[in-house]
Amino acid sequence: WRTTGARELPPAARLAPLVSAVDDGRVRPEAFERAFDRLLADPAAPAESVVADFAPNGGEEGELARGIDAARGEARRARRGAEAELRRAMGRVMPGLLGKVEPAVVRERLRAALSVGDVEERV
């Protein structure tokens, strides 16, 4: 939708499952934009299915643990500053967890796993 420039909006009923899921907490707000884009880009995909892709499914803890392990291994091989390493790890781990796990939880778990002290967060 953004790349094609198409401006035809879907019916409100197409977006209602996403809005409801964010409103009632089934999907975290930071996933809204990506889920919205998928709803627009793939009109044939059932809206409920798209929304479900961004909702917790019980596998988040395992996915987070695997991402942390990968980040830890990568950090050992690289010699970057603590802030750079934490940001890089967040960028690698968060996409698969978007909407499913609060970013602050991921940041804290990564900080502990990477033995990174308090890193000033830039907004």
N, C-alpha and C positions, 0 to 999 in steps of 0.2 A: 504494500500500500504506500509506504513512504518512498520506496525506490521507483515505483511506476508512476507516481503522481496521480493515480486514480483517486477521485474524490467522492465516489458513490459510497454512501454509508450503508451498512447493513441494517436490517430492521432491528428495532430496540430489543425484540425477543432474542435475537442472536447474542446480544451483549448481556442480557439479564442474568444468565448463570454466573458469569464472571463477576459482575457487580455484587450479586448476592453472596458469592463465595468470599469476596474480600470483606464485604460488610459484616458477615457473621464469623469471620476469622478462620475459615477453612483454607484460605490462601492468604499469604502475607502480602501487604500492600506493595512491597518492592517488586513483586512479580507482575503487577497489573499491566505495566506497559508492554512487556514482552508477550504476555498472554493475549492482550488486546491486539497486538500486531499479528499474532498467529491466527486469531479469529478472523481478521480482515484478509490475511494473505491466503487462507485456505477455506473458502466458503463451503466446501464439501465436507469438511471435517465436522463431526457433531460438536457443538459448543461444550457439552458436558465432558466430552473426551479431552478437549483442549484444556479445560479448567482442571480436570483430574491430573493432567501432567504437571501441574504446578502446585498441587496439594500434597501434604504429607501422606506417605503410603506405608510407613513402618520401616522402610529401608534406609532412612536418613542417617541413623547412627552409624551404620556400616559404611555408607558412602562417605560420611564425614571422617570416620576413622581411616579409611583408605586414602582420602585426600590429604589428611594430616601426615600419614606415613610417607606418602610421596613427597610432600613438601619438606619433611624432615630430611629425607635422603638427598633431595636436591640442594637443600641449604648446606649440608655437609660438604658437598662437592663445590659449591660456589662460595665466593668470599665477598659477599655484599654486606652493606651496613644493615643493622637490625631493622630499621624502618623500611628499607628497600625490600628486604627479605619477607617481611610481614605483608607488605602490599602485594608482592609477587604471589605469595602463597594464597592470599585472599582472592586474587584474580584467577587463580587456577582452581580453587576449591568451590567458590560460591556459585558459579554458573549452574552446576548440577543440583544445587540446593536452593536455588532462587525460589522464594515463595514458601519453602518448606521449613527452613530453619532461620531463626533470627540472626542477622549478620553479626550482632554483638557477641552472640554465643560462639559463632565460628571464629571470630577474631580472638576471643579469650582462649579458646581451645588451641588455636594456632600459636598464640603468644606463649602459652605454657609448653607446648610441644617443641617449639623452636628455641625455648629458653630466652625469649626476648622480653626485656623489661617493659615498662610503660613506654609506649611509643605515641608521640603526639599525633592525634588524628587530624588530618586536614580535610576540610569540607569543600 
